Each structure stands twice: as structure tokens, then as C-alpha cells.
């Protein structure tokens, strides 16, 4: 399992959320407590929303030695890439993201666009995964998703290593019961 923060991005239908679900399933299988903002995630987890995350930034309760995994889908709805850095929500999330390693939390966060989440959050990222779905409506391989990943140095964002891997029918058959791919994530109401 990857350590630290992983940013997963790609077009609609490219398998971003499905990859996050696989990571959540692996984390749960390894005994990690799972947190997610996906209401349709069928891996045992605790639901977290923007307000829970902001509360965590100010009043930590996820500390301790227990290993944790957090999956945040459609992260641009809570941490828009075009928000000013002085935005209080972005500031609190930046503090929280930077403390995840100390709190034994691995995080996958997902967005359609590589610029979706705020730059200050992307700067803390350890791994980038770009998703690309290839649809071959044939008998042997109806669909394939290719994942291109890059491990980053914390400062300077230079590449350390990169690679690619693919999923085919067996992985989809395994994962689909764990996630409803037609979920719609709504942006929180700002008061």
C-alpha cells in the first residue's frame, strides 16, 4: 500500500473512484480504519464531510497509533483549485493534510482535473495517478483502465519513479459490488 497522500485524476468514467475503492478495500483488509465522503462505498467506513474535516483540523480526534485510510472523492467540491490561499477552509485543510503522516493516516483524494484541488494541497502529495479508460466492447476484454503513476519528492515535485499498470474484467467484477459508480457528490453549502 502506498504511504502518504495520493492524488488520483482523470476524465469522467476513467476509473478514478474505482481505484480509490480498491485502495480502501486493501486498507480495510490490512486492518486500517477507513474514512470516506463516498456515501455509496460498501467497504466498512466512517463517513466524513467538509465540516468533519474542518473540525478535525482544529480539534484532532484521529490521533493515536491506529492505522487509518481516508478516501475523498470529488475533492474540488471542498478544496477548489481556484480558491484564494487565504480561504479559511483551504487553510484548515492544508494544516490537516500536512499532519496526516503524524496521525498515521494515508489519504487518496480524487478529482476530474489535475488542477481541481487547491495547489497547496497538491504540493503535499506523494503520488500522482492518472487514469485512462479504454473501452473495447469485445468478448475477452470489454473495458480496460490504464493507470499511470508517478512518485514525487515532497519539495520541488520532481519525479522519482513512474510506471503504468492495467485492470481488466476480473478486477471490475470484484470491485463493482463495493461501489455504486452512479453516485453524485454535491458541493457543500457555504453559510
C-alpha positions as CSV (number, residue, x, y, z in Angstrom):
1,X,0.0,0.0,0.0
2,X,1.3,3.5,-0.9
3,X,2.2,5.7,2.0
4,X,1.2,9.4,2.5
5,X,-1.1,11.3,0.1
6,X,-2.1,10.1,-3.3
7,X,-3.9,12.3,-5.9
8,X,-6.0,10.4,-8.5
9,X,-7.3,12.2,-11.5
10,X,-8.8,11.6,-15.0
11,X,-11.8,12.2,-17.2
12,X,-15.3,11.1,-16.3
13,X,-15.6,7.3,-16.5
14,X,-11.8,6.8,-16.4
15,X,-11.8,4.7,-13.2
16,X,-10.7,7.2,-10.6
17,X,-13.2,6.4,-7.9
18,X,-12.9,2.7,-8.6
19,X,-9.1,2.9,-7.9
20,X,-9.9,4.7,-4.7
21,X,-12.3,2.0,-3.7
22,X,-9.6,-0.7,-4.3
23,X,-7.3,1.2,-2.1
24,X,-10.0,1.5,0.6
25,X,-10.6,-2.3,0.3
26,X,-6.9,-3.1,0.6
27,X,-6.6,-0.7,3.6
28,X,-9.6,-2.3,5.3
29,X,-8.2,-5.8,4.6
30,X,-4.9,-4.7,6.3
31,X,-6.8,-3.6,9.4
32,X,-6.9,0.2,8.8
33,X,-9.9,2.2,9.9
34,X,-11.4,3.7,6.7
35,X,-13.0,7.2,6.4
36,X,-14.6,8.5,3.2
37,X,-17.0,11.1,1.8
38,X,-18.4,8.4,-0.6
39,X,-21.9,7.6,0.6
40,X,-22.1,4.6,-1.7
41,X,-18.8,3.0,-0.6
42,X,-19.6,-0.5,0.6
43,X,-16.3,-1.1,2.3
44,X,-17.0,-0.6,6.1
45,X,-16.1,3.0,6.8
46,X,-17.0,6.2,8.7
47,X,-18.5,9.0,6.7
48,X,-16.6,12.3,6.7
49,X,-17.7,15.6,5.1
50,X,-16.2,19.0,4.9
51,X,-17.3,20.0,8.3
52,X,-15.9,16.9,9.9
53,X,-12.6,17.6,8.3
54,X,-12.5,21.2,9.4
55,X,-13.4,20.2,12.9
56,X,-10.5,17.6,12.8
57,X,-8.1,20.3,11.7
58,X,-9.0,22.4,14.8
59,X,-9.8,19.7,17.3
60,X,-7.9,16.4,16.5
61,X,-9.6,13.2,17.3
62,X,-8.0,10.9,14.7
63,X,-4.6,10.7,16.5
64,X,-3.2,7.6,18.1
65,X,-1.2,4.7,16.7
66,X,-4.1,3.0,14.9
67,X,-3.5,3.0,11.1
68,X,-6.1,4.9,9.1
69,X,-7.1,5.4,5.5
70,X,-9.1,8.3,4.1
71,X,-10.7,8.4,0.7
72,X,-12.0,11.8,-0.5
73,X,-13.9,11.8,-3.8
74,X,-14.6,14.9,-5.9
75,X,-12.2,16.8,-3.7
76,X,-12.6,20.1,-5.7
77,X,-16.1,20.4,-4.1
78,X,-14.4,21.0,-0.8
79,X,-11.0,22.4,-1.8
80,X,-11.4,24.2,-5.1
81,X,-8.2,24.8,-7.0
82,X,-9.1,28.4,-7.8
83,X,-9.9,29.4,-4.3
84,X,-7.6,32.1,-2.8
85,X,-5.0,30.6,-0.4
86,X,-6.4,32.8,2.4
87,X,-9.7,31.0,2.2
88,X,-10.2,29.6,5.8
89,X,-11.4,26.2,4.5
90,X,-8.3,25.8,2.3
91,X,-6.0,26.9,5.2
92,X,-7.5,24.4,7.6
93,X,-7.4,21.6,5.1
94,X,-3.8,22.4,4.3
95,X,-3.0,22.1,8.0
96,X,-4.9,18.8,8.2
97,X,-3.3,17.3,5.1
98,X,0.2,18.2,6.3
99,X,-0.4,16.4,9.6
100,X,-1.8,13.2,8.2
101,X,1.6,11.4,8.4
102,X,1.9,12.2,12.1
103,X,-1.7,10.9,12.6
104,X,-0.9,7.6,10.8
105,X,-3.4,8.4,8.0
106,X,-2.9,7.5,4.4
107,X,-5.1,9.6,2.0
108,X,-6.4,9.2,-1.5
109,X,-8.1,12.2,-2.9
110,X,-9.8,12.3,-6.3
111,X,-10.7,14.9,-8.9
112,X,-11.5,15.0,-12.6
113,X,-9.0,17.7,-13.4
114,X,-5.3,17.8,-12.4
115,X,-5.9,21.4,-11.2
116,X,-9.1,20.5,-9.3
117,X,-7.8,20.5,-5.8
118,X,-6.1,23.6,-4.4
119,X,-2.3,23.9,-5.2
120,X,-1.3,24.0,-1.5
121,X,-2.9,20.5,-1.1
122,X,-1.4,19.2,-4.3
123,X,2.0,20.4,-3.1
124,X,1.8,18.0,-0.1
125,X,1.1,15.0,-2.4
126,X,3.5,11.9,-2.6
127,X,1.9,10.1,-5.5
128,X,0.0,11.1,-8.7
129,X,-2.1,8.6,-10.5
130,X,-3.6,9.5,-13.9
131,X,-6.5,7.2,-15.1
132,X,-7.3,6.4,-18.7
133,X,-10.2,4.1,-19.6
134,X,-10.1,2.2,-22.9
135,X,-13.4,0.8,-23.9
136,X,-13.1,-2.3,-26.1
137,X,-16.6,-3.8,-26.3
138,X,-15.3,-7.3,-27.2
139,X,-15.9,-10.7,-25.6
140,X,-12.5,-11.1,-24.0
141,X,-11.9,-7.6,-22.7
142,X,-14.9,-5.3,-22.6
143,X,-13.1,-2.5,-20.8
144,X,-9.6,-1.8,-19.7
145,X,-8.3,1.0,-17.4
146,X,-4.7,2.1,-17.6
147,X,-3.2,3.8,-14.6
148,X,0.0,5.9,-14.9
149,X,1.6,6.7,-11.6
150,X,4.4,9.0,-10.5
151,X,6.0,9.1,-7.1
152,X,7.1,12.6,-6.2
153,X,9.7,14.2,-4.0
154,X,8.0,16.4,-1.4
155,X,9.9,19.6,-2.4
156,X,10.4,20.5,-6.0
157,X,7.8,18.0,-7.2
158,X,10.4,16.2,-9.3
159,X,9.8,12.6,-10.5
160,X,11.5,9.8,-8.6
161,X,9.8,6.9,-10.4
162,X,6.9,6.2,-12.6
163,X,5.1,3.3,-14.1
164,X,1.8,2.0,-15.6
165,X,-0.5,-0.9,-14.8
166,X,-3.9,-2.0,-16.1
167,X,-7.1,-3.6,-14.9
168,X,-9.4,-5.8,-16.9
169,X,-12.6,-7.7,-16.4
170,X,-11.7,-9.7,-13.3
171,X,-10.9,-6.5,-11.3
172,X,-14.2,-4.9,-12.3
173,X,-16.2,-7.9,-11.4
174,X,-14.6,-7.8,-8.0
175,X,-14.9,-4.1,-7.3
176,X,-18.4,-3.2,-8.7
177,X,-20.3,-4.6,-5.7
178,X,-18.2,-2.4,-3.4
179,X,-19.1,0.9,-5.1
180,X,-22.1,2.4,-6.9
181,X,-20.5,4.2,-9.8
182,X,-23.5,6.4,-10.4
183,X,-23.1,8.3,-7.2
184,X,-23.4,12.1,-7.4
185,X,-21.4,14.1,-5.0
186,X,-22.8,17.5,-4.2
187,X,-20.8,20.6,-3.2
188,X,-21.3,21.6,0.5
189,X,-23.5,24.6,1.2
190,X,-21.3,27.5,2.4
191,X,-23.0,29.5,5.1
